[in-house]
Amino acid sequence: MPNAMSLSPHLRSQGVPKKIAKGCFLFGSGEKAEGFYYLLAGEVRAFSMDEQGREVEVVRLKAGDFLGEAVALAGGVYPVHAQAVRDSRVLYFDRRRVLSGLSREPEAARFFVELLARKCLVLNQRIEALGLRTVRQRIVQYLLGRCSGGGACLVELSGRKSELARRLGTIPETLSRNLRQMQEDGLIEVRGRRIRILDCPRLRAALVRGK
């Protein structure tokens, strides 16, 4: 998880509980960031859109993750759209209330410093994954992150392949072409939303080689 951190009872009490139905937006790109969210249950995706209107998924968040905290505390605007993938429950934190309490609450200040530091690390990793790796390497990295590392594993996609394509920063056609090539190379076996890794060590070696 990008920012999975547990909240103290004191911090939790400052959040306003909200329910977000599947498909509803928490915020849109360009909106002023008056606050941020902590995901209690459910799943939320953050995505941007290119000039052709194609979606590029930036990150997917689950219970224990924060969303929008960095830009809210900085007083900026949301750089992405945030939408509930399924019915979700969140805590909403008003930026002014949080900022006004930091000087009086050293524990809360330390918490948010650590949170923002983690965010920087995650963003750096994301930039490297999307900017310096090929689509095939991104697919391999995604699959390896969901296998046990043994001889063979089964990865079941939680959504459609088009959702995975957005998550990996590509388009469905390119994703399908790379999956087909990986299958022809004997690395995986694709059956609908199920992807069987035939040889985990070999797949890991392919990530290092970039092939």
N, C-alpha and C positions, 0 to 999 in steps of 0.2 A: 504494500500500500504506500502511496506517495507520502502521506504525512500522518500515518496512524499513531495517534498519541492519546492517552487516556486523560480525561478531564478531572480535576479535583472537584469535590462538591461545591466549593466556593465559586469556581469558574463556571461550573454547570448552572449554578443558580442565576448567573447573569444572562444566560441565553433564553430566548423566547422560543418555545416549542412550536413547530409548524409541520403540517402534513402537505406533502407535494405529490399530487397524483401522477401516475405514469404519463409521460408525454408532455407534462407541463414544464415551463421554464422557470428557473430560479432567477435568472437575469439574462440580459442580452448584451452582446458586444457593443461597447460605446456608452453604456449606461453608467452614470456616476455611482461609484462604489461607496454607498452609505453604510455598508456593513458586510459581514462575512458569515459563512455557514460551517457548522460541524455536523457531519452525517451520523445520525444515530442508527438508522436502518435503511435498507434499500440500496439503490445504485444510481449514480449521477454521472453523466458524461459531459466533458467540456470540449467544445470544438470550435473551429473557425471555418471561414468560407473563403475560397479564392475568387479571383475576378470572374471565373466562369460559373460561379455558384456551386462548385463542388466542395463537399465537406471534408475537412481534415481533422480527425479526432486528436486532441492534444493529450488528454488523460481521462481515465475512468476511475471513479472514486466509489468506495464502499464504506461501510460502518467504521468509524474511527478516523476518518479523513476530514481535513479542513478544506474549504473551498473559498477562494477570494480573499484570504486574510492578508496577503502581502500588498495587493493593490489597495485594499480598503484602508489599511493602517497608513499607507503612504498618501492617501487622499486622492487617488487617481480614478480612472474609469476601468470597467471590466474589459479586458482585451479579447474575451471569448464569450461564446454562448454557453449556458449551463442548462441541461435538460435532464429530467428524471427518466431513467431507463425503465424503472418500475416504481410502484408506489413506495414512497420514501418518507422518513421522518427526520427532521433536522432541528438543530438549535440555531437561531439567528442571533448574531451579536451586533449591536449597534456600535459603530466605530467610535463615536463621541463618548459613549459611556465607558467603553474599554480604555480609551486613551486617558480619560480623566481619572481613572482609577489606578493607572500604572505607577504614578509617582507615590501613591500611598501604599501600594501593595508590591513589595520587592519580589515576592514569589511569583506573582502574575507576570511581572516584567521579565523575569528569567525564563518563564515558560514560553513567552512569545518570542524572545530572542532565539531560543533553541528552535522553535517552530519555523521561524523565518530562515534560520541557517539551514535547516533540513530542506526547505523549499528551494534554496539556491542549489544545493547538491542535486536534487531531483531534476531541476530544470537543466542543469549542465549535462546530466546523463541523457535526458530527453533530446537535447540538441545534438549530442553526439550520435544517438541512435538514429535520428531522422536525417541528419545532415552528412554524416561520415560513413554510414553503412548503406549497402545496396538493399533493394527490396527483399532479395533472397536472404540476406543476412538478418534483416528485421524479422522475417518469418521464422527463421531458425532460432533466433533469440527468444521470440514469443513462445515457440513450442518447447524449447529447453526449460523455460521458466515454469512450465506446467507439467514436467515429467519428473520421475523419481531419480533418473540418472543411471538406471540399470540397463538391462539389455534391450527391452522394448516397452513402450508406453502407449496409452490411449489418451488422446486429448479431445475432449468434446467441446465444441464451440458453443458459447452461451447464446449467440445470436446468429444472424445471417452472415454470409461471407462478405457482403457489402459493408457490414458494420466493422468486421475485422480489417477490411481494406482501409476504411477511414481511420481506424485506430493506428494503423501502421503507416499512415501518411501516403497512401497510394490510391489507385482506382481499382474497381473489381476486376477489370480485364487483365491488368498487370498482375494482380494477386493470383488469379486463376491460371495464368500462363506460367508463373513461377511454381505454383503448387503442382501443376502438370509435369513440369520439367523435373522437379524434385522426386515425383513419383516414378518417372521414367528412369531416373538415376538410382532408384532402389532405396531411397532414404525414407520415404513415407508411403502410406497407403491411404487414399482419401475415399471416404464413403459418406457422402452428404456432409453433415456437420461433424462427423467423426474423422479424426486424423490419427492414424496409427503410426507411431515412430518405430521403424523396423530395427534400428540400431542406434541407441542413444549416444554411445561413444563416437561412432562414425559421424553422427550429426553434429556433435560438438567439435569434432576435428574440421568439419566443413565450415563451421563458423570462423574458425581461426584462419583457414585458407582463403575464405571468401568465396568458396565454390559450393 
